[in-house]
Amino acid sequence: MMAKNFEETVQRLRGSIAPIVTPFDEQGNIDEQALVDLIEWHIASGSHGISVTGTTGEPSSLTLQERERVMEIAIQTVRGRVPVVPGTGSTNHDETMHLTKLAQEMGADAAMVIVPYYNKPSQHALYKHFKTVADAVDIPIIIYNIPGRTAVNMEVKTLARLNEDCKNIVGVKESNKDFEHVNRVLLYCGRDFRLFSGIELLCYPMLAIGGSGSVCATANVTPDKVAEMHNAWFEGDVERAQQLHYELMPLNDVLFKDTNPAPLKAALGMMGKITPKLRLPMDLPSEELQQEIRSVLETYVTLPEQVNK
């Protein structure tokens, strides 16, 4: 049985849903205050939604209890001002079930569930996995398809079957460079299916074919500009949206010259937003790349040391 405000919630799932990093302190513990501050900054900057514990949030480096705590902090901090869409997927089915149910209990607006990574399930197995998860909750589910990380692509026919059989599977985050595949998602799942871009350079093109928005790592650095690009598109200002698309491209490029979120955390450290810390096996980019990140970053934001010059 669907929640009474289900359709209203689905309609709110649009625009720039920012996938926020999980900040750590120097000792490698979760920096809860920094997380709260990031969320508040995003809301003030116009982000249309908040996502935590997705790829950008380093979920594989977090314990189950830490993932639960990050979700809790996000939901409590946002207090309903924008949708909260935590990543609840895992390579482990029972863990995915637990986190997705918990997200609902905590008051999340939706859950983003990744295609399981490493174990390479068949399309038949993917269907069973996602249907079981969707049947266990009432909140909207957004499937997260990122074949570059999972080694498995959620085929359009599997996605369409899930959309048909599970009324709370309402959308997909496509981190898929196959733009033909992405077009067919809306053809076979329906134009009202929520399509989000997970690839920075495809955020604007996906809006053009009928997408609902993006879950874009670059929003961590320039949440205002990413949100503005979506607002311009929704308001019919195609020229402004296109201008912002190209304006953001150099930043998008440099933030993916190393594995996400390493360049992103380096950039946020330069901005004074977080301690630039990752947990092994992840680490910050090379000094050479960090210098390049800083050079590009200075053209978009004012860094703390620039203020004192």
N, C-alpha and C positions, 0 to 999 in steps of 0.2 A: 504494500500500500504506500503510495507516494505521499510525501509531506505536502501539507496544504499549500505552501508557497513554492512548490517545486517549479512551476512554469516561470514564476517571477524570478526565481534564483537563476534559472537557465538564461533568461534574457539579460541578466546582469553579467553573465560571463562573456565579456567582450573587451576589446581594447588591449592595452598593455598590462598583462598580468606578469608582474616582475618576479623572476625566480631568484630569490635573495640568497646570498652566500651565508654559510654558517661561520660566524667569526669565532676565532680562537684567541686566547690570551697567549702570553709568552710561554707558559707551561703546557700549552696545547689543550687546555680546558675550554669548554664553550663560554664565550664572553656574552653573558645574557644581556647586560646593559647595552653593549654594542649592537646586539640584535634588535633590541627594542628601539634604539636610536635610528637604526637603518630603516625599520618599518615606518616609524614616524616621518622620517625624511621622504620616504617614497610616497606616502599619502599626501604630504604637503606639496610634493612635486607633481602630483597629478596622476600617479600610477592608478590604473583602473582596478587592480587586484594584486594580491600578494600570494606568492607560492614559496614554500620552504621544502627542504629535504628532497628536492629534485636533483638532477645531475649537478647543477651549479652549487647546490648545498652539500655536496660530498657525502651522500647518504651511506656509501660503502665504507667510509671512514668513521661512521658513528655507530655506537652500540644501539641496540633496540631502545633502551631506556633514554638515550640521548635524542633519538629521533622523536620519541614521544614528548620529551620536554620541549624541543624546538617547536613542535606543532602547538603545544599548549601555550607557549609564550606568544606565538604569532596570533592565535585566535583571541587570547586575552588582550593583547595589545591593540589589535584592530578594532575590536568591539563593534563589529557590524558595519563599519564605515565603508568598506569595500569588501568584495568577496575574498575569502581565504581558501586557497586550493592547494593543500599539501600533497607532496608526492608520497604515496603510500605503497608503491610497488617494490618488489624484491625478487631475487632469484628463487626465493623460498615461498611456496604457496601459502602455507599456514601463517607465515609472518605477514604476507600481504593481506590476508584475511584479517588478522589481528589489527594491523595498523589502519586498515580502511574502516573497520567497525569502530575503532577508537576515534578516528577522525570525525565520524558521525556523532558519536557520543559527546565529543568535545565541542561540537557546534560548527565544524567546518562547513563551508557552503558547497563544496564539491571535493572530489578526490581525483588526483592524477595518478594513474596506475601504469607503470612502464611495462612494455613487453619484457618478460623475464630475460635477463642477460646470462651469458655463459653456457647455459644448458641447452640452448638451441631447440626449443620445442617445435613440433610440426604445427601446421595450421589447425589441424583437428584438436591438438592439445591446447593451443592458444585459445581456441573457442571455449573449450571446457573450463580453462583457468579463468578467463574473464567472465564467463557466464556465472560461474560459482561465486565469484567476488561480487558481481553486480546484484545477484539474487539475495545476497546477505545484507544489503543496505538499501536505504531509500534515497540517499543523496545522489546527485548527478555524478556520473563517472566520465572522466576524460581519459581516453587511452593515450599513452605516450609511445609513439613509434619512432625509434631512433636506431635504425639498423647498423649504423656505424659503431655503436657501442654494444649492441646486443647480438650482432651477427645473424639476426633473423628479421625479416621484413614482415610486418602485418599486412597481408595482402588485402586489396580492396574488397574482394568477395567475402573474406572472413570478417572484415570490419562491417560490411553491409549486413551480413547475417546476424552479427551481434547487435547492431542497431535495430534490426527488425525484431529480434527475440527478447531484447532487454531494454525496456522503455527508459531506464535511467542511464544507459550509455548514450550520452548526448553529444559527444564530440571527440576530437582527436587532436593531439599536438603532433604535428608532422615535422620531425627533424630528418627529412628525406629529401635529398637533392634531385630525385626523379620527379620533375614537375608534371610529367604526364600522369604519374601515379596520383599526385595531389589533386589534379583536375578531376580525375575519375572518382575521388572520394566524394565530392559533392554531387557528381552525376548519379552515383549509385546509392549514396546514403541520404540524398535529398538536400536541397539548397538551405534548409533550416538547420542542418547539422552544423555544430560548432567546430570550425576548422581554424586551428591556431598554428602559426609558424614557429618552429623551433630553430630555424636557420635564419640568421640575421639578414643576409642579403635577399631572402625571400619574403620578409615581412610585408613589404609594400606590394610585391606581385601577388601574394596570397590574398590581400585585401581586394585587389582588382578582379579576382575571379570569384569573389563572394565569401572570402574568409572572415572570421569574426575578430581576429586580433593576433597577438603573438605572445609567446613566453620567451622573451629575448634577453640573453645574458647581458647585453650591452646596456639594458635598462638599469643595471646596477650602478653604472657610471654616470649616465645622462638620462635619468628617469623622466625629466621634464621634456626633453626633445623626443624621446621615443613615444611618450604619451601624446605629445603635440602632433606627431605624424599621424597617429590614429585619429585624433580629434579632427584634424584637417580633412582626412578622408571621409569620416562620418558626416562632416558638415558640407561636403561637396567641394572643398577646396583642393582639387586634384593637383594643381600646380604646386601648392605649398607642401602637400604630402610628398610629392615626387622630389621637390627640392630637399626636404629633410632626409629622404631616403639616400640621396647621393651625398649629402652633407655628412651623414653618419658612416659612410662606407669606409673611410680610412681608419676610423676607430674600430669598427667591426673587424676589419682585416687584422689589425695589430693585436687585438684581444684573442685571436685564435691562432697565433703563431706558435703557441704552446698549448698543451691540453688544458681546457677549461676545468676548473676556475683559476689556474695558476696565474695567468696574466691579469685576470680580473682582480684577484686579491692583491697583487702587486700594485695595481692602479689605485685600488681603494686605500691601500696603505699610504701611497703618495698623497692622496687627498685628505688623509687624516681621519678617515672614517672607521678604519679597523687596524688592528695589529696584523701585518701581512704574514700570516702563519697558516701553513697547511700541515696535514698529518701525512707522514710517510705511508705508502710509497709515493705520494705526491710531494712536490716541492716547488718553490718559487722558480721563475724562469732564470736563465743565465743573466749575468750582469749586463752583457751586451744587449739582450732583448729588453731588459728592464730600462736601459737608457733609451731605447727606441720607443718603448711604451710611454715613458715620461715626455719625450719630445712630441709625440702625437697628442698626448693627454693635455699638454699645455695649450693646445689650440682650441680645446673644448671647455676646459674649466680652469679656474684660478686655483693654483696649488698654494698651500699654506706659506711656503717660503717666498712665493711671488708677492704675497701681500706685504711682506716685510721689506721688500726691495725698495 
